[in-house]
Structure formats: structure tokens, C-alpha cells
Amino acid sequence: MIKEKTLRIGFIGCGKMAQALAKGFIASGITRSENIIGSSPRIDSMFIEEFSAIGCSTTHENAQVVEQADVIIVATKPPLVPKVLTEINPVVNSDNLIVSIAMGIPLINLEQVCVSQSWHCQVSLDAAKENKSHPCNAKYACTVLVRSGASVFSCGTSTRSEDATLTKRLFTAVGLCEEVPEVLIDACTGLSGSGPAYMYIAMEALADGGVKMGIPRDLAYKLSAQTLIGAAKMVLETGRHPGALKDDVCSPAGSTIQAVYFLEKSGFRSSLMEAVQAATLKSKQTGRKE
């Protein structure tokens, strides 16, 4: 078993998400900065510089990341994933755990790259001579990262229970983490992966409403942001249904129930539900093109 302090983590892609995760892993004590390496193309030198500033090693060679890491987190844009996986094919070994955080790419697509490239395939001489198909021992975990500090993941067919445990340990270090059936990954993307954008719009709109009613802009933003934080904490800390918490705030014939009535009449709930649906469908489409 790999000790947390010596866990070597590699990032293919040094963008904002990779940087946030690296900082979280270091701050939580899951590993040290010197045990983290990230790669990025030469044209993205800014990302390399920012990743180096965290205290992590950097390189322009994706293969070098795999050679120096136990866990490889693929943090590139979805269209680049097949190319990246093919590139690192020669150096991946059966001890590596590959975690993809690219949106919309199902595990079967990742594993098909493995099979087509004969990754981690341990084939007997007889089977090779007979040109028989062979299983792939690649270990994949598909993770959807939520920018609000939560993640969900599903494991590939060749992962072991300890791989799931390691994945959950990693992402629990930076927030909430749950294992879910892969069929729910896209829906989780639509709800939580894209959810911060919905909340930012809500915060901006609440602040605009405050400004309309005479509240200074800076104070309006602070109040709207803190309102969302407070509401979210109540749900998480009390475990009560959001509807019940809403009822607590709505006094008979009061201002809040009047506002809730206006939101209901304006289609507030259905708009959010349709937003989650639209993002889910888009996630399903992403990464599945031939």
C-alpha cells in the first residue's frame, strides 16, 4: 500500500483545475508538492509557471508524468484525451491508476483506447500466436469535478476495490466525494459540474435586485454570496429537506412568501431543472463523437 506522504501524483494538463487539485492535495497532507508533477504544451507556458509556483515539478512531456507518478490525472480538454492516452501508452504500467476528469468521456471509450493500443495486456505466447483477443488490465476512474468542492466518480472494469478507495481518498481531501454508477456521471455534471455557473448568475441577479432597491454594489455582492453559503450550510449541516427549510423562512402573509410566489409564477424551478437537463445532454454528446 502506498503511503499518503509518498503518493506520487501526475497531472496531464496544468490548467486551473489541475492547479486547484494540486493545492488541495498538498494542503490536506495527502502528498507533498515535490511528489507532484504536471505537464503542459510549450504554448501554455503560463500554466507551467503557475504550476511550478505551487512547488510542483513540471515538464512538456506527458510520458515523463506517467514515469514519475502512481496516479495520473488526465486534466485536458475532452477532444485531446484520446491523443494523450495514445501518447502515454508505451510507459503506462499496471500499477498506475488513471483518473480522467475530462467532461463527457465514458469509461468504455477510455478502455477502448487501452485495448486498441494493447495497454497493460498480459498475453500468453500461445494466445498471441493465435491472435486471440485479450483483456485489458488498465485501471481507470472517471471523475467529474465540481468547482464547489465536490466530486463523483465511477471506476472502470479493471479497477480493484483499493483503486476506488484511493480515488475517494484523493478527492475527499479536497471536498465531498461519492462513487456513483457511471450512468449518473453526465447528470452529476449537469447538476454540480455546471451548477456553480447557475449560482453565480443567481448571486449576480440577487445583487442587482439589491442595487435596484438602494444597496451599494459591493455590499449587495457580499450579502448575496453569504446568503447562498448560509442556505447551503443549513441543508448540509441539518440534513433537513430544502422545502422544509424554505417553509421556515416563509412567514404567513410575509415578504418572503410573496417573493417565492413570484418565483414560482416566473418558472424559477422549471428553468433550473431545464438547465440541468440541457447541461446533461451536452455532456452526453461531448467526447462521444467518432
C-alpha positions in Angstrom: 0.0 0.0 0.0 1.3 3.4 -1.0 1.8 5.8 2.0 -0.1 9.1 1.6 3.0 11.2 2.2 4.9 9.3 -0.6 2.0 9.1 -3.0 3.2 10.4 -6.4 0.6 12.3 -8.4 0.9 13.4 -12.0 -1.3 15.8 -13.9 -1.5 15.8 -17.7 -2.6 19.3 -18.2 -1.6 22.1 -15.8 -4.7 24.3 -16.1 -6.8 25.9 -13.4 -8.5 22.6 -12.3 -5.2 20.8 -12.0 -3.7 23.7 -10.0 -6.7 23.7 -7.7 -6.5 19.9 -7.1 -2.7 20.1 -6.6 -3.1 22.8 -4.0 -5.8 20.8 -2.3 -3.8 17.6 -2.1 -0.9 19.5 -0.6 -2.9 21.5 1.9 -4.7 18.3 3.1 -1.5 16.4 3.5 -2.4 13.7 1.0 1.0 14.2 -0.5 3.8 16.8 -0.8 4.5 19.3 -3.5 7.7 17.5 -4.5 5.7 14.4 -5.2 3.5 16.1 -7.8 4.4 16.6 -11.5 2.4 18.2 -14.2 2.8 18.5 -18.0 1.5 21.1 -20.4 2.4 22.1 -24.1 5.0 24.7 -24.6 2.4 27.1 -25.9 0.8 27.0 -22.5 3.9 28.3 -20.6 1.7 30.4 -18.3 0.2 27.2 -16.9 3.6 25.7 -16.4 4.7 28.8 -14.5 1.7 28.8 -12.3 2.0 25.0 -11.5 5.7 25.5 -10.7 4.8 28.3 -8.3 2.9 25.8 -6.2 6.2 23.9 -5.7 5.5 21.1 -8.1 7.7 19.7 -10.9 6.7 20.4 -14.5 7.5 19.1 -17.9 6.4 19.4 -21.5 6.5 15.6 -21.9 3.3 13.7 -21.0 5.3 10.4 -20.8 7.5 11.8 -18.1 4.5 12.4 -15.9 3.5 8.8 -16.2 7.0 7.6 -15.4 7.1 9.6 -12.2 3.6 9.1 -10.9 1.4 6.5 -9.3 -1.8 8.2 -10.0 -2.2 10.1 -13.3 -4.9 12.6 -13.6 -5.9 13.5 -17.2 -6.9 17.1 -17.0 -7.0 18.1 -20.6 -9.9 19.3 -22.8 -12.1 16.3 -23.8 -11.1 16.3 -27.5 -7.4 15.8 -26.5 -8.0 12.8 -24.3 -7.6 10.1 -27.0 -4.4 11.6 -28.3 -3.0 11.9 -24.8 -3.8 8.3 -23.9 -2.2 7.0 -27.1 0.9 9.1 -26.4 1.4 7.8 -22.9 0.6 4.2 -23.9 4.2 2.9 -24.0 5.1 4.0 -20.5 1.9 3.1 -18.5 2.1 0.1 -16.3 -0.4 -2.0 -14.4 0.4 -0.2 -11.1 -0.8 3.2 -12.5 -4.3 4.4 -11.8 -5.5 6.8 -14.5 -8.2 9.3 -13.5 -9.9 11.3 -16.2 -11.6 14.5 -15.3 -12.5 15.4 -18.9 -16.2 16.0 -19.3 -18.4 13.6 -21.1 -15.9 10.8 -22.0 -17.3 7.5 -20.9 -15.1 4.8 -19.4 -15.7 2.4 -22.3 -14.1 5.0 -24.6 -11.0 5.2 -22.3 -10.8 1.4 -22.1 -11.2 1.0 -25.9 -8.1 3.2 -26.4 -6.3 0.8 -24.0 -7.4 -2.3 -25.9 -6.6 -0.8 -29.3 -3.1 0.1 -28.0 -2.6 -3.2 -26.2 -2.2 -1.4 -22.9 -1.4 -3.4 -19.8 -2.2 -6.5 -21.8 -0.6 -9.6 -20.4 -1.0 -12.2 -23.2 0.4 -15.7 -23.2 2.7 -16.6 -26.1 0.1 -19.1 -27.4 -2.7 -16.6 -27.3 -0.5 -14.1 -29.1 0.4 -16.6 -31.8 -3.3 -17.5 -32.3 -4.1 -13.8 -32.5 -6.8 -14.1 -29.8 -8.3 -11.1 -28.2 -7.1 -10.4 -24.7 -8.4 -8.4 -21.8 -7.1 -5.0 -20.8 -5.8 -4.5 -17.2 -5.8 -0.7 -17.4 -7.2 0.9 -14.3 -9.5 3.8 -15.0 -11.5 6.0 -12.7 -13.7 8.6 -14.4 -14.2 11.6 -12.2 -16.5 14.6 -12.5 -15.0 17.5 -10.7 -17.3 20.1 -9.2 -15.8 23.5 -8.7 -17.7 24.0 -5.4 -15.5 21.3 -3.8 -17.4 18.1 -4.6 -16.8 15.3 -7.0 -18.3 12.0 -8.1 -16.5 9.1 -9.8 -17.0 5.7 -11.4 -14.4 3.0 -11.8 -13.5 1.0 -14.9 -13.8 -2.7 -15.3 -10.2 -3.4 -14.4 -10.1 -1.4 -11.2 -9.8 -3.0 -7.8 -11.5 -2.0 -4.6 -8.3 -0.4 -3.4 -8.3 1.8 -6.5 -11.8 3.1 -5.7 -10.7 3.7 -2.1 -7.6 5.6 -3.3 -9.7 7.7 -5.7 -12.2 8.6 -3.0 -9.4 9.4 -0.5 -7.8 11.7 -3.0 -10.9 13.7 -3.8 -12.3 13.7 -0.3 -9.2 15.6 0.6 -10.4 18.5 -1.4 -14.2 18.2 -0.7 -17.2 15.9 -0.9 -16.6 12.8 -3.0 -19.0 10.0 -3.8 -18.8 6.9 -6.0 -21.8 6.6 -8.3 -22.8 4.4 -11.2 -21.4 5.7 -14.5 -24.8 6.3 -15.9 -25.2 9.2 -13.4 -21.9 10.9 -14.3 -23.4 13.2 -17.0 -26.4 14.1 -14.8 -23.9 15.0 -12.0 -22.1 17.2 -14.5 -25.3 18.9 -15.4 -26.2 19.5 -11.7 -23.0 20.1 -9.9 -20.3 20.4 -12.6 -22.2 23.3 -14.2 -24.1 24.3 -11.1 -21.6 27.0 -9.9 -22.5 28.9 -13.1 -26.2 28.8 -12.2 -25.4 30.0 -8.7 -23.1 32.8 -9.9 -26.0 34.1 -12.1 -28.3 33.8 -9.1 -25.8 35.8 -6.9 -25.4 38.5 -9.6 -29.2 38.8 -10.0 -29.8 39.0 -6.3 -27.1 41.6 -6.0 -28.7 43.5 -8.9 -32.0 43.4 -7.1 -30.4 44.8 -4.0 -28.8 47.6 -6.0 -32.2 48.3 -7.5 -33.5 48.7 -4.0 -30.7 51.0 -3.0 -28.0 48.7 -1.6 -24.4 49.6 -2.6 -23.0 47.2 -5.2 -20.1 45.8 -3.1 -22.4 45.1 -0.1 -25.0 43.6 -2.4 -22.5 41.1 -3.7 -21.3 40.2 -0.2 -24.9 39.7 1.0 -25.9 37.6 -2.0 -22.9 35.4 -1.7 -23.2 34.9 2.0 -26.9 34.1 1.6 -26.1 31.2 -0.7 -23.4 30.0 1.6 -25.7 30.1 4.6 -28.5 28.3 2.8 -26.2 25.6 1.6 -24.7 25.1 5.1 -28.2 24.7 6.5 -29.0 21.9 4.1 -25.7 20.1 4.6 -25.5 20.5 8.4 -29.1 19.9 9.4 -29.9 17.2 6.8 -33.4 18.7 6.5 -35.3 18.9 3.2 -34.7 22.2 1.4 -38.5 22.6 1.2 -38.9 22.4 4.9 -36.1 25.0 5.4 -37.9 27.2 2.9 -41.1 26.9 4.8 -39.3 28.0 8.0 -38.4 31.3 6.3 -41.8 32.0 4.8 -44.0 33.7 7.5 -47.7 33.9 6.7 -48.5 36.9 4.5 -44.8 37.9 4.8 -42.4 39.3 2.3 -40.6 36.0 1.6 -43.7 34.0 0.6 -44.6 36.9 -1.7 -41.2 36.6 -3.3 -41.5 32.8 -3.5 -44.9 33.2 -5.2 -43.3 35.5 -7.8 -40.5 33.0 -8.4 -43.0 30.1 -8.9 -45.1 32.2 -11.2 -42.0 33.1 -13.2 -40.9 29.5 -13.7 -37.8 29.6 -11.5 -37.9 25.9 -10.6 -38.5 24.7 -14.2 -35.8 27.0 -15.5 -33.2 25.4 -13.2 -34.5 21.9 -14.0 -34.2 22.5 -17.7 -30.7 24.0 -17.3 -29.6 20.8 -15.6 -31.2 18.8 -18.4 -29.5 20.9 -21.1 -26.1 20.6 -19.5 -26.6 16.8 -19.0 -27.5 16.3 -22.7 -24.5 18.4 -23.7 -22.2 16.3 -21.5 -23.5 13.1 -23.1 -22.7 14.5 -26.5 -19.2 15.6 -25.6 -16.4 13.1 -26.2 -18.7 10.6 -27.9 -18.2 11.8 -31.4 -16.5 9.5 -33.8 
